Amino acid sequence: MIPLAYKIGIVSNAEVSVPQHHTERGNIVINVGDVISYNFNFLIYIHNAYTNLENEGDKFPYLPLEREGFIDRKSFLEKGKEIWGECLRSDIQEEDIQYWLAEKFDFRGLFSKNDYGERNYRLLRKTFNCWFGEIGYRSLELQGEVWVPYVYEKLAENNKKYDGDIFLEIIFDEVPKEWKIYSDQHYFITIHDHPMNGSHILLDKFKND
């Protein structure tokens, strides 16, 4: 199983080196990491499959699931938002794999408590593991390789010192707007986002700073 991607470093005169925990005169210490989470991405994976089942889209993954295996739409969105927030408040940047293997987050709460729900859950988890453990993970890793150096550079240009880490949570698709719980440390970036597009909340932060 591929480990969680977590890169953290120091920008010193626009150069990236090994992380340190102090600031020297003329240097800007910046901690920026890209996080590729099984848990965040599995929640999006479930949401996309549910959306397809409701005939509201044509998203990846498109799987032969049973409608009787999911809770109703309103409850699904509320429960999804709850899980999203729990993931965000956890130390997922360090413990993502452990949480995934232990099934820490209540993804089962998105499914009906019957045989249909159990089959849907097992099918989604198995297919997600097959995809994300190889191709999916690597595609998101490439996105992180674009964004992390860019964020380093922008923070250095702004001459800002940040007390905490900034985590770039790399996800494979958009989520419902109700789930986008941002903080000063966590920013979600999809495979469709690119710094040069100029339309991302993180880019707005650089402009405002």
N, C-alpha and C positions, 0 to 999 in steps of 0.2 A: 504494500500500500504506500502510495506516495505521501511523504510528510507534508505538513502545513508549510506553505511558503511564507516566510517572514523575514524581510530584509530591513535592517535598521542601520543607520550610519550617521556620519558627520559631514556637513558641508563646510569646508574651510577654503575660503577664497575660490569658491565654485568647484572645488575638487572633492570627490567622495573618498573617504578612507574608513578605517576601522572605527567603530563607535567609541566615544569617550563620554565621561560624565561631568565634564567641566568646560568652561568657556575661557579661551585665552583672548587677549586683546587682539582685535583685528579679525577674529574668527567668529563664525556663527555656528553654534551647535544646534543641529536640527535632527530630530528623530522622526523618520518617516518609514513606515512599513507597508508592504502589500500583503493582504490576508486573503487566502483562497480557501474558503470555508465549505466543507461538506454540508454543514447544517443549514447555512443561509441558502446555498444553492439547491439543496433538496427541497426546501420549502417553496422555492420558485418553481421547481420541477413539478411538485404536486399541484401548485396553483395553475400552471399551464395545462396540465392534463385535465384538471377539473374544468377549466375554461373551454377546452375542446369538447368535453362531454356535454357542456351546456349549450353547444353550438354557437359560442360567442367568439370563436377565433380558430385559427389554424396554426397552432404553435407547437414547438417541440417540447415534450414528446407527444406523439399521437399514438395512444395505446388502446387496446380493446378492454376498457374498464366497464364496470357495471354501475349505473346511476344509483342503485339501491345501496351501494357501498359508501356513499358520501353523505354527510350531513347537509342541511339546507344551505342555500347561498348566503343568507345573512349571517348565520352562525359560523359558516366557513370563513368568511372574511373577518369576523370578530376574533375567532380562535386563531386564525393566521396572524393577525396583528399582535395578539398576545404572545405567541411563540416568537415572532420577529423581535419584539421588545425584550423578551427574556434572553434571546441570543445576544442582542446588542449590549445588555447589561452584564453579561457574563465575561469571563476572561477567555473568550473564544479564540483570541489571537494566539494564545499559548496552549489551550487545551482542546482544540477543535476535534482532533482525531480521537482523543479519549472520550469526549462527549458523544461523538458519532457512534463509536463502538458500543458504548454503554447505553445508547438510546436515551440520553438524558432529557431531551426535549420531547414534549408530548405531541409528536406528529400524529399519533394514532387518534388524538382527539378530533382530527379533521375527517375521520371516517366513521361510518355507522358501526354500532356495536353489534355486528352480526357477521355471518360467514362471508357475505359480500364485501364488507368493510375490511376484513382480515385479508381476503384475497387481493383486493385492490392495493392495500398497504404493502403486502409482500411483493407483489409484482412491481410496484413503483420503486421500492427500495432495491430490489435485485437489478432492475434495468438501470437505475441510477448508478449503482456501484460499477456496473460493467462499462458505462459510458464515462462517468466522471473520473473513475480511477485511472483512466488512461488518456483518451483524447480530450475530454472536457477539461480536465485539470490543466493540461499543457496549453490549451488555447487561452485559458484565463491567465496562465503564467506569462504568456507572451504579452498580454495586455498590461500586466503589471510592469513589465520591462519597458513599456512605453511611458507609463505614467509616473513611476517613481523618480526617474532622473528629472523629468519635467517639473515635478513638485519641488524637488531639491533646488533646482535652478531658480524657480519663482520665489521661493522663500528667501533664498540668498539675495536675490535682486531687491526684495522688499526690506532687507536688512532687519528681519524680525527674529526675535528669539522666543521660542515656544517652550513653555515649562513642561508640557507633556508630549507624549507621542502622537503622531497623526497616522491613523490606520486607513489605508485605501482598501476597502472591502470590494473585491472583484467578483462580480456576479454575471451570469450568462445571459440574463434577460431582465427586462423591467418588472417591477412589482406594482401592485395597486398603490395609488398615491397615498392611501390611508396608512400604509405600512412604512413609508419613508421617514423613519424616525432618525433624523441626523443629530449629531452632537458636534462639539468643537474638535473631537478627536476622530470620529468615524464618518467616512464619506463613501457612498456606494457608486461604483463605476461598472458599467456594463460593457460587453464586448462591442457594442455599437458606439460607445463614446470615444472621442479622440480630442486631445488638447487643442488641436488646430480648428476644431469646429466652433469653439468659443461659446458653447452653451451648456454649462454645467455649474452646479452650485459652488463647487470648489474653485472654479475659475472666477466666479463672482466674488468670492472671498478675497482673492488676490487683488482684484480691482478695488474693492472697498478698503483693503488694508493699505 
